[in-house]
Amino acid sequence: MYTAPEKILAQGVSDAVKALYGLDADPASIVSSATRKEFEGNLTVMVFPFVKAARKAPEAVGNEIGQWLVENVPAVSRFNVVKGFLNIVIAPSFWTGVLAGIEKTEHFGHKPDTDASPLVMVEYSSPNTNKPLHLGHLRNILLGYSLSQILAACGNRVVKTNIVNDRGIHICKSMLAWQKWFDGRTPESAHVKGDHLVGDCYVAFDKHFKEEVKKLMAENPGMDEEQAKAASPLMQEAREMLLKWEARDPEVRALWERMNRWVYDGFDETYKRMGVGFDKIYYESDTYLEGKEKVLEGLEKGVLYRREDGSVWADLRNDGLDEKLLLRKDGTSVYMTQDIGTAKLRFRDYPIDKMIYVVGNEQNYHFQVLSILLDRLGFSWGKDLVHFSYGMVELPEGKMKSREGTVVDADDLMAKMVETAAEVSEQLGKLDGLSEAERADIAEIVGLGALKYFLLKVDPRKNITFNPKESIDFNGNTGPFIQYTYARIRSVLRRAAEAGFAGGDYSAVEPGEKESDLIQRLADYPAVLAEAGRTYSPALVANYVYDLVKQYNQFYHDCPILKEENAGVRSLRLAISDATARIVADGMQLLGIRVPERM
C-alpha cells in the first residue's frame, strides 16, 4: 500500500525527536514542503520547534535528526541543513517501489465505497422545459457530473440527481405561443429537436408580448411599462392557462404533457452526447404539492406563521436574514416551497448524509434561506447542505439572454466544437492514416474534450469568458494537448509491445532525477483527488493532469525510451509511461472526458 513520502517523513521526524530528545511530537503537526529549487532535496522540514527540547542550535538539531533518518528510515537517502531547515533527499529505490505499487493498483488514488460510506446526493442541470440547454447549463452539468465522479473516487456513495422545472408561468408561455403561432408544428414535421421547437415558442411569446406592451403604451398616454405589462391580454391568457393547469384542465394538461415529452426527448439526446446521466430525476410538478404540505406542517408546529392576507412566511431575522414568503395568499407555492418539497421526496427515497446543490452564484441567498428552513422543518442534513456555487459563463460579447434567443445553444456549440476539432486536427496532420470512422470518432473526442476541459479547468467560483478558438488549441493548458499526449504515450507502448519490450524487470534500476521527479508527480494523484473531493473542485484534477502531461513531455524529450539500450532502464521508463497514461485517462474520466488511443 502506497504511503506518501510526506507521511513517512512526518512519522520519521516524530520518532527521531522522541529517540534523540525524549520529545513527543504528533506526526500530524510535522509539515513538510517541497524543497526550494536552489537546494538539493525533495522535502524540507523546519526544525525550530525542536530546538528548545534539544537545547542545541538549529543547525545541530537538523544534522542530528537528518542523520537519525538516514540510519533508520529506508526512504531517506541523504540530507543537508540550511540554517533551521532540514532538506531531505528521498532514496531513488523508494520511487521504484512507488511505481511498482501504482502498477499493481487498478484505480490508483481511489478509495472503495462500502455500505458504511457517506451517501452524497448531487443535484445538477435543473433545466426549465421552456427552452433547450445552453452554454450556461453546460458548465453546471459538467461541474455536477465531474464532482459526482470525484466524490465517488473518494469513497462516497453518490446519487446523481436532477430537478426539472416543468411547471409555472414560463411553461404556459411556450404552450400558448405554440397554440397561437405554430400551426400544429411538431418536432417531426419541423425536423428539429423537441426542446428547440419549444424554445422557439418561448422566444416567440416574448417577441409578441413586447410588441403588445409597446402598442399599449402608445395607445394609452401616461401608461408606464409596468402598467402595460400588467394590462397585457397575452400575459393574462398565460395566467389563465396556468390556473387551468393548476385545476388539472384535461386539454391544458394534455398539451403540457405532449410538449414536455418533446423537451425530455431533446434533453436526453443532449445528455447522451455530453456523456452524462442521472440516477434519479425529480419534477417540480410532483414536488410543489409536497412542499405545500411540508410548509403547512411547519405552520402547525409554529416554526412558520400566517399573515392576515392568508400568506405563509418564515421569520429569519434572528438568523441575520429577512422574512421569506413560502405560500402566496391564494395558496400557490414559490420556488422555495418547491425546493422544500423536492427535499422531502429525496429524503424519503434515500438516507442522505450530505446534499450538494450545483447552482450558480446568483442563488447564494436562496440556499442560505433553504438551509435554515430545511433544518427547522426537521431535515437532519438541512443545516449542512452544500451550495456548490459557481460563476457564470459569458461570451466575449457579453451575457446571454434566453428570452431574446441570444443564448449559445448546447447542441449547436457541441456540433461546432467537433467540426472545429476535425478542421484543426486535419490541418496539423493529427488524423493522417486514419479511416473516416476513426477520424469522426477522434473529432468527437477532441471537440467535446476541448469544450469540457475549458469549462472545468477554471476554479468553479470564478466567472468564465468562453472562447472556442482558445479551447481547441493543441498546445498549452487545453484538453486537446492532454489528449494528444495520452495518444503519444499509447503509441510508445504499442511499439514497445511489438518490439517485445513490454513487462521487463526494473526492480534493480536506480531512477535518475527525471524519472524520480515524474514518479513523485504520479504519486501525488491520491492527495489531489482527496483535496478535489474535500473542496469540491474538479479544477484541481484538471490542472494536475495538465501539469503531469507537461512534465511527461519534458521527460519524453530528455530520456530515450524505445532507443534506450539498457533493458532495465528502458523497462523503468516504459513503466513510468504506462502509469502516466493510466492516471491521465483516470483523471480525464473523472472530468467526463474521453482520451483517444490514436491520434
Buried (B, 14 or more C-beta within 10 A) or exposed (E): EBEBBBBBBBBBBBBBBEEBBEBEBEBEEBEBEEBEEEEEBBBBBBBEBBBEBBEBEBBBBBBBBBEBBBEEBEBBBBBBBBEBBBBBBBBBBBBBBBBBBBEEBEEBBBBEBEEEBBBBBBBBBBBBBBBBBBBBBBBBBBBBBBBBBBBBBBBBBBBBBBBBBBBBEBBBBBBBBBBBBBEEBBBEEEEBBBBBBBBBBBBBBBBBBBEBBEEBBEEEEEBEEEBBBEBBEBBEBBEEBBEBBBEEBEEBBEBBEEBBEBBBEBBEBBBEBBBBEBEBBBBBBBBBBBBBBBBBBBBEEEBBEEEEEEBBBBEBEEEEBEEBBBBBEEEBBBBBBBBBBBBBBBBEEBEBBBBBBBBBBEBEEBBBBBBBBBBBBBBEBBEEBBBBBBBBBBBEEEEBEBBEBBBBBBBBBBEBBBEBBBEBBEEEEBBEEBEEEBBBBBBBBBBBBBBBBBBBBBBBEEEBEBEBEEBBBBEEBBBBBBBBBBBBBBEBBEEBEEEEBBEBEBEEBBBBEBBBBBBBBBBBBBBBBBBBBEEBBBBBBBBBBBBBBBBBBEBBEEBEBEEBEEEBBBBBBBBBBBBBBBBBBBBBBBBBBBBBBBB
